[in-house]
Amino acid sequence: MRKISKVKALQGYRLELEFDDGVSGTVDLSDLVGKGVFALLCDRRAFEQVRVGSSGELVWGDQIDLCPDALYLKVTGRTPEDVFPALRHEPARA
């Protein structure tokens, strides 16, 4: 499991992220803003309150948290099987 080590809010509901393995990149969360619990982020000041939580996840107070693994996949463009090889299934043989 990857952990986020640094986060910086950018314009346009984007975040600059750095992970514990040195990988860094930008994610765009604009597609989430205003939907369900993400309605909180419509307020730009609330969006800018993003922090790294104790488990390396992104948090906005105690209302929203985002999984670092999902964000790692977005930043790197990798698949879950690339990051977690145990997810690869070998075909069953009779």
Secondary structure by P-SEA (a helix, b strand, c coil): cccccbbbbbcccbbbbbccccccccccccccccccccccccccccccccccccccbbbccccbbbbaaaaaaaaacccccccccccccccccc
